[in-house]
Amino acid sequence: MGEWLIDNWTEVLGFGTGAACVWLAARRNIWTFPLGIANNLVFIVLFFGAALYADLGLQIVYLVLGVMGWLGWSRHRAADDRALIGRMPRQAILPLVAAALAGTAIIAYALHSYTDSTTEIADAATTSVSLVAQYMLNRRWLENWFVWIAVDVAYVGLFLYKGLNITAALYLLFIGLCVWGLRGWMRARTDQTASDSGAAGASPHQPVPAGTTGARAGA
């Protein structure tokens, strides 16, 4: 057992930090970001060994986005210290789809031209869509969970193909956590909207419910 852990320490550590990161995100807990940064560092080592260069680069970008998300969430929290939730504006859909397609094309070309990657398109697509999902999470948009679920399904297939069975199992767990996170965010969004509506309808002499003042979701 000890020898197996030594041989697979990056996947095991990535499993633990990754699961904790998604669990915290589902609970709208700001500590998801430092755990996510730790997970990025582990996966940089893992993906270098597996020649998944686009995903390695993705982890570096995640470090930057993690810091940005950490700062953004700290400015938009409810009275219970959890992140406020917004909905993705319709006008953001087309630009995000275009960004995902353009990113896939650019990354796939770079992988084909300058690396020994054997999974250029899959690596590029999962990388590009993951960046879109992370941007949406940083913005606290409810719909980020739909994108994460889709990309995690693709990652399971990619990691199984690459022989990274432990990491594939982690992403199966991610899918379940994302479904749980989506349901939790939907309930929280409903409660948040009801609370905001009650505050808006209150008279100037009525007390405003806790958590409805200050920053609003989607800001």
C-alpha positions as CSV (number, residue, x, y, z in Angstrom):
1,M,0.0,0.0,0.0
2,G,2.8,2.4,0.9
3,E,4.6,1.7,-2.4
4,W,1.4,2.3,-4.3
5,L,0.9,5.6,-2.6
6,I,4.4,6.7,-3.4
7,D,4.0,5.7,-7.1
8,N,0.6,7.5,-7.4
9,W,1.0,10.4,-4.9
10,T,0.1,13.0,-7.5
11,E,-3.2,11.4,-8.4
12,V,-4.1,10.7,-4.8
13,L,-3.3,14.2,-3.6
14,G,-5.0,15.6,-6.6
15,F,-8.1,13.5,-5.8
16,G,-8.2,14.8,-2.2
17,T,-7.7,18.5,-2.9
18,G,-9.9,18.4,-6.0
19,A,-12.8,16.8,-4.2
20,A,-12.5,19.2,-1.3
21,C,-12.4,22.2,-3.7
22,V,-15.6,21.2,-5.5
23,W,-17.4,20.3,-2.3
24,L,-16.6,23.8,-0.9
25,A,-17.7,25.4,-4.1
26,A,-21.0,23.6,-3.9
27,R,-21.4,25.0,-0.4
28,R,-20.5,28.5,-1.7
29,N,-17.6,28.5,0.7
30,I,-14.7,30.9,-0.2
31,W,-12.1,28.4,0.9
32,T,-12.7,26.6,-2.3
33,F,-10.2,29.0,-3.9
34,P,-7.1,28.2,-1.7
35,L,-7.9,24.4,-2.0
36,G,-8.2,24.9,-5.7
37,I,-4.8,26.6,-6.0
38,A,-3.3,23.6,-4.1
39,N,-5.0,21.3,-6.5
40,N,-3.6,23.2,-9.5
41,L,-0.1,22.8,-8.2
42,V,-0.5,19.0,-7.9
43,F,-2.1,18.7,-11.4
44,I,0.8,20.7,-13.0
45,V,3.1,17.9,-11.9
46,L,0.7,15.1,-12.9
47,F,-0.2,16.5,-16.4
48,F,3.4,17.2,-17.3
49,G,4.2,13.5,-16.8
50,A,1.1,12.5,-18.9
51,A,2.0,14.9,-21.7
52,L,-1.3,16.8,-21.3
53,Y,0.3,20.1,-22.0
54,A,-2.9,22.1,-22.6
55,D,-4.3,20.9,-19.3
56,L,-1.0,21.8,-17.6
57,G,-1.3,25.3,-19.0
58,L,-4.9,25.4,-17.8
59,Q,-3.7,24.8,-14.2
60,I,-1.4,27.8,-14.5
61,V,-4.3,30.0,-15.7
62,Y,-6.4,28.6,-12.9
63,L,-3.9,29.9,-10.4
64,V,-4.5,33.4,-11.7
65,L,-8.3,32.9,-12.0
66,G,-8.3,31.4,-8.5
67,V,-6.8,34.6,-7.0
68,M,-9.3,36.7,-9.0
69,G,-12.2,34.6,-7.9
70,W,-11.1,34.7,-4.3
71,L,-11.1,38.5,-4.4
72,G,-14.4,38.7,-6.2
73,W,-16.2,36.3,-3.9
74,S,-14.8,38.1,-0.8
75,R,-16.6,41.3,-2.1
76,H,-19.9,39.6,-2.8
77,R,-21.0,37.5,0.2
78,A,-24.3,37.3,2.1
79,A,-24.8,37.7,5.8
80,D,-24.0,34.0,6.3
81,D,-20.5,34.6,4.7
82,R,-21.4,32.6,1.5
83,A,-21.2,33.8,-2.0
84,L,-24.3,35.5,-3.5
85,I,-25.6,33.9,-6.6
86,G,-26.4,35.5,-10.0
87,R,-27.8,34.2,-13.3
88,M,-25.8,34.4,-16.5
89,P,-27.0,37.2,-18.8
90,R,-28.4,36.1,-22.1
91,Q,-26.0,38.5,-23.9
92,A,-23.1,36.5,-22.4
93,I,-24.0,33.2,-24.1
94,L,-22.8,33.9,-27.6
95,P,-19.4,35.5,-26.5
96,L,-18.7,32.6,-24.2
97,V,-19.5,30.0,-26.9
98,A,-17.3,31.9,-29.4
99,A,-14.5,32.0,-26.8
100,A,-14.7,28.3,-26.2
101,L,-14.6,27.5,-29.9
102,A,-11.8,29.9,-30.6
103,G,-9.8,28.7,-27.6
104,T,-10.3,25.1,-28.8
105,A,-9.0,25.8,-32.3
106,I,-6.0,27.8,-31.1
107,I,-4.9,25.4,-28.4
108,A,-5.4,22.4,-30.7
109,Y,-3.2,24.0,-33.4
110,A,-0.5,24.8,-30.8
111,L,-0.6,21.2,-29.5
112,H,-0.4,19.7,-32.9
113,S,2.4,22.0,-34.1
114,Y,4.6,22.2,-31.0
115,T,4.1,19.2,-28.8
116,D,4.0,15.4,-28.9
117,S,0.3,15.4,-27.7
118,T,-1.8,12.5,-29.0
119,T,-5.1,14.0,-27.9
120,E,-4.9,17.5,-29.3
121,I,-8.6,18.1,-29.9
122,A,-9.9,16.5,-26.7
123,D,-7.2,18.2,-24.6
124,A,-7.9,21.6,-26.3
125,A,-11.7,21.4,-26.0
126,T,-11.7,20.4,-22.3
127,T,-9.2,23.1,-21.5
128,S,-11.1,25.8,-23.4
129,V,-14.5,24.9,-21.9
130,S,-13.0,24.6,-18.4
131,L,-11.8,28.2,-18.7
132,V,-15.3,29.3,-19.6
133,A,-16.7,27.4,-16.7
134,Q,-14.2,28.9,-14.3
135,Y,-15.0,32.4,-15.5
136,M,-18.7,31.7,-14.9
137,L,-17.9,30.4,-11.4
138,N,-15.8,33.5,-10.6
139,R,-18.9,35.6,-11.7
140,R,-21.0,33.4,-9.3
141,W,-23.4,32.5,-12.2
142,L,-25.7,29.6,-11.4
143,E,-25.2,28.1,-14.9
144,N,-21.5,27.4,-14.3
145,W,-22.5,24.0,-12.9
146,F,-24.1,22.8,-16.2
147,V,-20.8,23.6,-18.0
148,W,-18.7,21.9,-15.3
149,I,-20.9,18.7,-15.6
150,A,-20.5,18.6,-19.3
151,V,-16.7,19.1,-19.3
152,D,-16.2,16.6,-16.4
153,V,-18.0,13.9,-18.4
154,A,-15.5,14.6,-21.3
155,Y,-12.6,14.5,-18.8
156,V,-13.5,11.1,-17.6
157,G,-13.2,9.7,-21.1
158,L,-9.9,11.5,-21.7
159,F,-8.3,10.4,-18.5
160,L,-9.3,6.8,-19.0
161,Y,-7.8,6.9,-22.4
162,K,-4.6,8.2,-20.9
163,G,-4.5,5.5,-18.2
164,L,-5.1,8.0,-15.4
165,N,-7.7,5.8,-13.7
166,I,-7.5,7.5,-10.3
167,T,-8.0,10.9,-11.8
168,A,-10.9,9.6,-14.0
169,A,-12.5,8.3,-10.8
170,L,-12.0,11.8,-9.2
171,Y,-13.9,13.3,-12.2
172,L,-16.7,10.9,-11.7
173,L,-16.9,12.1,-8.2
174,F,-16.8,15.7,-9.5
175,I,-19.9,15.0,-11.6
176,G,-21.8,13.9,-8.6
177,L,-20.6,16.9,-6.6
178,C,-21.5,19.3,-9.4
179,V,-25.1,17.9,-9.5
180,W,-25.3,18.4,-5.8
181,G,-23.8,21.9,-6.1
182,L,-26.3,22.8,-8.8
183,R,-29.2,21.7,-6.7
184,G,-27.8,23.6,-3.7
185,W,-27.2,26.8,-5.7
186,M,-30.7,26.6,-7.2
187,R,-32.3,26.4,-3.7
188,A,-30.0,29.2,-2.4
189,R,-30.9,31.4,-5.4
190,T,-34.6,30.9,-4.8
191,D,-34.2,31.8,-1.1
192,Q,-32.0,34.8,-2.1
193,T,-34.5,36.1,-4.7
194,A,-37.4,35.7,-2.2
195,S,-35.4,37.6,0.4
196,D,-34.5,40.4,-2.0
197,S,-38.2,40.7,-3.1
198,G,-39.3,40.9,0.6
199,A,-36.7,43.7,1.2
200,A,-37.8,45.6,-1.9
201,G,-41.5,45.5,-0.7
202,A,-40.7,46.5,2.8
203,S,-41.7,50.0,3.9
204,P,-39.0,52.5,5.0
205,H,-40.0,51.8,8.6
206,Q,-39.8,48.0,8.3
207,P,-36.6,46.1,9.1
208,V,-34.8,44.6,6.1
209,P,-34.0,40.9,6.4
210,A,-30.4,40.0,7.0
211,G,-28.3,39.4,3.9
212,T,-30.3,41.6,1.6
213,T,-28.2,44.7,2.0
214,G,-24.9,45.5,0.4
215,A,-23.7,43.6,-2.7
216,R,-26.3,42.0,-5.0
217,A,-25.9,38.7,-6.8
218,G,-24.7,39.1,-10.4
219,A,-22.9,42.4,-9.6
